[in-house]
Each structure stands twice: as structure tokens, then as C-alpha cells.
Amino acid sequence: MRSLISSVLVLVVLGLAATTASAATITGEIAFLGSTFAPVGGGLGTATGLTIDPALVGAGTGEFNSQVGSLANFSPLDFGAPDGVLFTTTGGLSFTVTGLTVDVQDATSLDFTATGFYSLAGFDDTGGIFTWTGETLGGLFTYSATGAAVVPLPGALLLFGSALGFLGLRRTR
């Protein structure tokens, strides 16, 4: 009788965990058609931030597909304090930066990768990355950018695996 109650309790806990772990996450990738930008604090090699002009969403997969053709408006970016909303599209998508790594910075190019989360109505905030590549040629600053939602393995799978292990241990006793 005790083992039956234990098994039922484990199944109830798993059932509750599975319902809370099934979130509506944003999936896919997004690409922007580059526009122009201005480095803050000098040229690209000494820039401490960026002012990025609006860009068109040129491609998208998954939930990002609904953003194709919308305009992305960018907030000024400070490399020393990279937090806050980086962009918002006219389609309602936004990306909030929580961390930033400058990958390349010299006189003619500047590349960075931002981590953070994407927000879109009807979906849970979803962790993701935003990769930006900027170049200069003859005083004209152009860029391209892509982003991807990074969806973690659902917690339900971890809980289910743990329960199976627990049941296996109980059976060997």
C-alpha cells in the first residue's frame, strides 16, 4: 500500500511539474537588413557604444517569421552598461540585453554578441542571442545583424527522468 501511495504521489508531482514547464516560448531566428550606424566615442576602434539607425526585418523563422517586413527601432547602446531594450519592432518584438561581448574591434570593423531575452505578446520571455557586425568604408558605417531564441530543455524532461530513476531505485530494493 505504501509503494502505491508513493507511486501516485510521484505521478501527481510529475503531472504538476509538466503543466508548469510547458511554456509558450519564442523559437526561430531573425535577420535584419543592414542600415547605418554611428560609433559613440570616436571611430570603430575606440567606440564605447553605438547609435543604430532603424532597420527592416528581412527574414525570420519560427515565431520571428511574423516580424518579416516590420521596422526595428534601436536604442542607443553603451558597451560599458549593456542593459535594457536594444530594439523593438513595429510587429511588437523586442530584445532586452543582459550581457554583451565585443568580439572584434578595430579601425574598420566592430562585432559584438549580446545575450538577453526576446519578448513578444502571447509568448513567455525567451532567452536568446543577438549578433551584430559593423564595418566602415570611406566614412560610411553599415551593419548586419541576426538573432536566435535559445530554448532550454524543458524541465518536465528532467523531472520525468528523475522520477524514472527514483522508481528504478525503489524497484531494486
Backbone bond lengths (Angstrom), bond angles and torsions (degrees), N, CA, C in turn:
res aa  C-N    CA-C-N  psi(-1)  N-CA   C-N-CA  omega(-1)  CA-C   N-CA-C  phi
1 M - - - 1.451 - - 1.530 110.62 -
2 R 1.352 115.70 -41.01 1.467 119.17 179.91 1.513 111.71 -61.91
3 S 1.333 116.98 -40.76 1.466 119.61 -179.20 1.526 110.93 -67.96
4 L 1.316 117.77 -33.16 1.457 121.05 177.13 1.527 110.13 -65.61
5 I 1.328 117.35 -44.61 1.473 121.44 178.23 1.517 110.08 -63.32
6 S 1.346 117.72 -42.29 1.469 121.25 178.18 1.514 111.06 -62.04
7 S 1.319 117.27 -43.12 1.466 120.81 -179.78 1.521 111.45 -64.66
8 V 1.336 116.44 -43.21 1.464 120.73 178.70 1.528 109.91 -63.57
9 L 1.315 117.51 -41.79 1.464 121.56 178.89 1.523 110.95 -61.60
10 V 1.327 117.02 -43.52 1.465 120.75 178.15 1.521 110.13 -61.72
11 L 1.315 118.09 -43.97 1.465 121.18 179.63 1.527 112.31 -64.36
12 V 1.323 117.74 -37.70 1.467 121.24 177.43 1.526 110.08 -64.93
13 V 1.327 116.67 -44.75 1.471 120.30 179.10 1.520 109.99 -62.04
14 L 1.329 117.21 -43.98 1.462 120.40 178.01 1.525 111.51 -62.16
15 G 1.311 116.69 -40.91 1.462 120.22 178.96 1.510 111.86 -62.63
16 L 1.316 117.17 -42.87 1.478 120.82 178.34 1.518 110.68 -66.25
17 A 1.321 117.24 -42.03 1.461 120.83 -179.46 1.519 110.78 -65.28
18 A 1.316 116.88 -38.93 1.464 120.18 -178.99 1.523 111.03 -65.61
19 T 1.326 118.22 -36.49 1.468 119.12 -179.84 1.512 111.16 -71.72
20 T 1.322 118.33 -33.91 1.460 119.39 179.47 1.524 111.46 -79.85
21 A 1.346 117.81 -22.38 1.455 120.53 -178.27 1.527 112.31 -84.74
22 S 1.315 118.86 -12.24 1.461 121.06 -177.44 1.523 109.75 -88.42
23 A 1.318 115.80 81.07 1.458 121.96 -178.98 1.527 109.87 -95.40
24 A 1.314 116.14 154.45 1.465 121.97 176.31 1.520 107.78 -85.99
25 T 1.329 116.63 91.65 1.456 120.77 -177.62 1.521 110.64 -93.07
26 I 1.309 115.18 156.70 1.456 122.44 176.99 1.525 107.19 -83.41
27 T 1.327 116.75 133.14 1.460 119.99 177.81 1.521 109.27 -126.42
28 G 1.322 116.14 157.86 1.449 121.06 173.64 1.514 113.91 116.20
29 E 1.327 113.29 -170.30 1.458 122.27 179.80 1.523 108.82 -132.51
30 I 1.338 115.09 156.23 1.465 120.86 -178.12 1.526 108.26 -136.60
31 A 1.329 116.47 145.31 1.466 121.17 178.10 1.525 108.88 -133.64
32 F 1.318 114.81 140.32 1.465 121.98 -179.32 1.514 109.81 -107.07
33 L 1.327 115.91 142.18 1.458 120.21 172.41 1.512 106.68 -82.32
34 G 1.319 116.08 116.06 1.455 122.52 -173.21 1.509 113.91 -54.24
35 S 1.269 113.77 153.28 1.445 122.53 179.07 1.524 105.83 -134.95
36 T 1.303 117.79 -142.24 1.458 120.38 179.59 1.523 109.86 -117.62
37 F 1.331 114.78 164.33 1.456 121.36 179.12 1.519 108.70 -149.74
38 A 1.311 115.74 168.55 1.461 121.31 176.40 1.513 108.89 -130.90
39 P 1.336 116.81 126.60 1.465 118.67 175.91 1.522 110.53 -71.19
40 V 1.317 115.86 145.32 1.465 121.74 177.31 1.523 107.41 -103.43
41 G 1.317 117.25 131.74 1.463 121.14 177.82 1.509 114.06 91.36
42 G 1.324 118.22 25.13 1.463 121.07 178.82 1.510 111.48 119.16
43 G 1.339 116.21 -154.15 1.461 121.54 178.14 1.512 110.98 -80.16
44 L 1.322 115.98 -173.62 1.460 119.84 -177.98 1.531 112.08 -60.36
45 G 1.306 117.46 -38.63 1.458 121.28 -177.15 1.519 114.00 -65.82
46 T 1.326 117.49 -24.08 1.469 120.92 -178.45 1.526 113.12 -119.39
47 A 1.320 117.36 7.94 1.468 121.38 -176.00 1.528 111.19 -59.90
48 T 1.311 115.35 138.81 1.470 121.66 175.88 1.520 111.04 -109.32
49 G 1.326 115.06 1.00 1.461 120.98 179.98 1.505 110.20 -179.60
50 L 1.332 115.72 -176.16 1.458 120.98 -177.80 1.524 111.08 -142.19
51 T 1.312 114.91 148.49 1.450 122.24 165.08 1.519 105.12 -113.87
52 I 1.330 116.90 116.07 1.460 121.78 -173.06 1.525 109.26 -108.45
53 D 1.338 115.47 128.90 1.462 120.66 178.07 1.530 109.99 -73.07
54 P 1.336 117.21 157.38 1.467 120.21 178.29 1.532 111.55 -56.24
55 A 1.331 115.13 150.58 1.465 121.19 179.74 1.523 109.45 -136.87
56 L 1.301 115.66 157.68 1.452 122.38 177.73 1.525 109.68 -91.39
57 V 1.327 116.64 138.39 1.463 120.14 173.19 1.522 106.32 -76.74
58 G 1.334 116.13 114.17 1.453 120.88 -173.66 1.512 114.82 -93.70
59 A 1.333 117.80 -25.60 1.461 120.99 -178.24 1.515 109.22 -155.28
60 G 1.319 115.31 154.65 1.455 119.99 177.55 1.515 111.02 -164.44
61 T 1.326 115.65 147.88 1.458 121.19 174.41 1.525 107.58 -121.60
62 G 1.324 116.51 165.39 1.460 120.48 -179.67 1.515 110.53 59.48
63 E 1.337 116.37 -139.59 1.467 120.31 179.58 1.523 112.33 -67.78
64 F 1.328 118.10 -20.77 1.463 120.66 177.87 1.533 111.74 -69.47
65 N 1.330 118.02 -19.12 1.459 121.15 -179.77 1.529 111.64 -57.77
66 S 1.334 116.84 -31.52 1.467 120.13 -179.84 1.531 112.20 -68.80
67 Q 1.331 117.51 -11.54 1.467 121.29 -177.83 1.525 113.44 -92.97
68 V 1.345 117.64 -10.60 1.465 121.12 -177.30 1.530 109.58 -58.40
69 G 1.328 115.48 128.88 1.457 121.88 -178.98 1.525 113.52 93.98
70 S 1.335 117.68 -12.05 1.467 119.24 178.77 1.531 109.98 -83.39
71 L 1.299 115.72 161.47 1.457 122.40 -179.00 1.520 109.70 -96.76
72 A 1.323 116.58 134.52 1.465 121.88 177.15 1.526 108.59 -103.67
73 N 1.324 116.10 123.45 1.458 122.12 176.23 1.517 108.24 -103.25
74 F 1.335 116.29 125.87 1.455 122.58 -175.16 1.525 111.54 -99.99
75 S 1.321 115.69 144.32 1.466 122.28 172.86 1.525 107.96 -89.72
76 P 1.327 117.63 153.73 1.468 119.22 175.25 1.537 109.65 -57.88
77 L 1.327 116.08 142.78 1.461 121.72 -176.87 1.518 110.16 -116.95
78 D 1.320 116.71 125.67 1.460 123.70 177.09 1.521 107.52 -108.07
79 F 1.343 117.36 116.42 1.464 120.51 -177.99 1.530 112.39 -61.86
80 G 1.319 117.24 -27.81 1.467 120.84 -178.42 1.524 113.39 -77.76
81 A 1.327 117.60 -22.08 1.468 121.89 179.83 1.527 108.36 -139.32
82 P 1.348 116.90 68.04 1.462 119.75 -174.54 1.524 113.08 -81.63
83 D 1.309 116.12 75.53 1.460 119.05 176.41 1.521 109.03 -140.04
84 G 1.297 115.72 150.97 1.457 121.28 -178.09 1.513 110.75 111.60
85 V 1.322 115.43 178.53 1.460 121.51 -177.14 1.527 109.58 -72.31
86 L 1.339 115.95 123.87 1.467 121.09 178.48 1.518 110.91 -84.19
87 F 1.346 116.38 -44.77 1.462 118.73 177.81 1.521 110.38 -148.71
88 T 1.330 113.74 156.99 1.464 122.73 172.95 1.517 106.44 -135.62
89 T 1.330 116.63 134.16 1.463 119.88 178.42 1.523 109.99 -96.08
90 T 1.324 115.33 160.56 1.457 119.57 176.22 1.529 110.56 -68.35
91 G 1.343 117.64 -12.77 1.454 122.62 175.60 1.523 113.17 -88.47
92 G 1.347 117.75 2.12 1.457 121.42 174.73 1.514 116.50 94.86
93 L 1.317 119.11 3.33 1.463 122.44 177.81 1.523 109.89 -86.96
94 S 1.331 116.42 140.80 1.467 119.20 173.79 1.522 109.56 -138.07
95 F 1.332 115.08 157.80 1.469 121.73 175.73 1.512 107.53 -126.92
96 T 1.327 116.22 123.93 1.465 122.68 178.50 1.516 108.72 -105.43
97 V 1.319 116.47 125.31 1.465 122.80 -177.86 1.527 109.88 -83.26
98 T 1.334 115.38 133.81 1.468 120.96 173.38 1.522 111.45 -118.78
99 G 1.317 117.55 -13.56 1.463 122.35 178.17 1.514 109.87 -162.77
100 L 1.340 115.97 154.82 1.457 120.17 -177.21 1.524 109.61 -147.48
101 T 1.339 115.93 137.28 1.459 122.36 175.30 1.519 108.16 -124.84
102 V 1.332 116.85 123.92 1.458 120.74 174.40 1.528 106.18 -82.38
103 D 1.333 115.81 116.85 1.461 121.20 -175.64 1.522 112.00 -87.09
104 V 1.324 117.64 -40.46 1.466 123.16 179.13 1.521 107.70 -140.28
105 Q 1.328 116.65 134.43 1.458 120.21 175.39 1.515 108.48 -150.03
106 D 1.338 115.38 109.62 1.455 120.93 175.12 1.531 108.40 -144.68
107 A 1.314 117.63 -169.08 1.464 121.11 -173.63 1.528 114.09 -65.58
108 T 1.346 117.57 -23.39 1.465 119.26 -176.08 1.523 114.69 -117.84
109 S 1.320 118.38 -8.70 1.469 118.74 -179.58 1.526 112.02 -147.95
110 L 1.310 114.13 154.17 1.466 121.92 179.39 1.526 107.61 -147.80
111 D 1.322 116.01 118.62 1.456 121.62 179.73 1.519 108.88 -124.46
112 F 1.337 116.79 138.64 1.458 119.57 174.54 1.519 110.66 -142.29
113 T 1.323 114.85 158.32 1.460 122.76 174.64 1.518 107.22 -123.33
114 A 1.309 115.82 124.74 1.465 121.28 178.71 1.530 108.68 -108.50
115 T 1.312 116.22 140.04 1.459 121.42 171.72 1.514 107.20 -107.53
116 G 1.310 116.19 155.20 1.456 119.95 -178.89 1.505 110.27 169.11
117 F 1.335 115.96 -144.27 1.453 119.18 179.23 1.522 110.87 -145.10
118 Y 1.340 113.30 146.71 1.450 121.78 176.80 1.523 108.76 -93.97
119 S 1.329 116.56 144.14 1.466 122.67 177.70 1.525 108.31 -128.20
120 L 1.340 115.42 136.46 1.454 121.99 178.24 1.518 107.14 -153.44
121 A 1.329 117.43 134.69 1.463 121.49 -178.64 1.523 110.87 -53.91
122 G 1.335 115.85 134.36 1.452 121.38 179.16 1.518 113.86 91.07
123 F 1.331 117.47 -2.77 1.455 122.32 -178.94 1.530 109.78 -130.26
124 D 1.327 115.59 154.39 1.455 120.01 173.26 1.525 108.58 -73.58
125 D 1.338 116.94 150.21 1.455 119.82 172.33 1.520 107.41 -56.39
126 T 1.339 115.85 134.83 1.460 120.95 -174.00 1.515 109.46 -127.31
127 G 1.331 115.98 128.77 1.457 121.32 177.78 1.515 111.20 -58.76
128 G 1.324 115.37 147.40 1.457 118.72 -179.86 1.507 112.08 -167.62
129 I 1.326 114.68 -178.27 1.462 121.74 177.99 1.528 109.22 -126.17
130 F 1.321 115.11 159.20 1.455 122.86 177.32 1.522 105.89 -138.33
131 T 1.332 116.64 118.90 1.463 121.68 -177.47 1.523 108.74 -110.13
132 W 1.328 115.98 130.45 1.463 121.86 -175.18 1.518 109.85 -127.50
133 T 1.331 116.74 135.81 1.464 122.51 178.31 1.518 108.42 -128.94
134 G 1.327 116.86 120.20 1.459 121.43 179.29 1.518 111.20 -120.25
135 E 1.330 115.43 146.26 1.460 121.12 -179.93 1.518 109.79 -140.25
136 T 1.323 115.26 160.64 1.456 120.31 174.82 1.517 109.21 -131.38
137 L 1.304 114.24 142.60 1.457 121.16 176.47 1.522 107.14 -148.53
138 G 1.303 116.41 113.65 1.456 120.53 178.73 1.519 113.86 63.62
139 G 1.322 118.36 32.21 1.453 121.91 177.29 1.516 114.46 88.36
140 L 1.344 118.73 -5.93 1.450 121.88 177.59 1.535 108.51 -96.10
141 F 1.321 116.66 126.99 1.458 122.18 -179.35 1.529 108.62 -104.17
142 T 1.331 117.71 118.55 1.457 122.15 178.30 1.520 109.59 -124.32
143 Y 1.331 116.54 160.45 1.458 119.80 -179.05 1.514 111.76 -148.17
144 S 1.312 114.99 164.72 1.463 122.89 168.41 1.519 106.64 -135.03
145 A 1.314 116.83 153.15 1.459 120.16 -176.91 1.521 109.89 -148.89
146 T 1.328 115.03 146.49 1.460 121.35 175.57 1.518 108.63 -137.33
147 G 1.303 115.93 159.89 1.457 120.94 177.70 1.510 110.00 -145.28
148 A 1.317 115.52 157.75 1.465 120.82 177.96 1.514 109.30 -148.49
149 A 1.322 114.97 140.79 1.461 120.74 174.17 1.519 107.75 -83.90
150 V 1.320 116.30 135.22 1.458 121.95 179.60 1.519 106.99 -110.11
151 V 1.331 116.32 105.22 1.462 121.58 -176.09 1.523 108.89 -96.60
152 P 1.345 117.96 118.23 1.463 120.57 -179.31 1.529 111.52 -71.49
153 L 1.332 115.22 160.11 1.461 120.71 175.18 1.515 108.38 -59.04
154 P 1.318 118.04 129.47 1.469 119.56 -177.05 1.520 112.29 -57.88
155 G 1.308 114.61 141.23 1.453 120.94 178.87 1.513 112.80 -61.82
156 A 1.326 116.42 -24.60 1.467 119.77 -179.80 1.522 110.83 -62.49
157 L 1.340 117.36 -37.40 1.459 119.22 179.12 1.521 111.23 -65.08
158 L 1.320 116.61 -39.83 1.454 120.56 177.74 1.522 110.65 -63.89
159 L 1.306 116.66 -44.81 1.464 119.82 179.06 1.526 111.52 -65.30
160 F 1.319 116.49 -40.16 1.460 120.03 179.82 1.531 110.56 -63.53
161 G 1.328 116.05 -43.72 1.462 120.16 178.20 1.517 111.50 -62.69
162 S 1.333 116.53 -40.46 1.466 120.45 177.94 1.521 111.21 -63.06
163 A 1.313 117.00 -41.11 1.464 121.07 -179.94 1.525 110.93 -65.91
164 L 1.332 116.55 -40.66 1.461 119.02 177.33 1.523 111.06 -62.43
165 G 1.326 115.57 -41.20 1.467 119.26 176.65 1.514 111.70 -62.86
166 F 1.328 116.70 -41.55 1.460 121.59 178.60 1.529 110.60 -61.96
167 L 1.331 115.92 -45.65 1.464 119.72 179.44 1.524 111.02 -64.56
168 G 1.328 116.72 -37.08 1.463 120.02 177.07 1.503 112.15 -64.14
169 L 1.332 117.48 -40.47 1.468 121.30 177.75 1.522 110.73 -64.99
170 R 1.322 116.26 -41.71 1.465 120.20 179.84 1.521 110.86 -63.82
171 R 1.338 116.05 -35.71 1.461 120.19 -177.49 1.520 111.35 -70.07
172 T 1.349 117.06 -34.75 1.469 119.98 -178.78 1.521 112.47 -71.92
173 R 1.282 118.10 -17.25 1.480 121.53 -179.64 1.452 109.74 -78.26
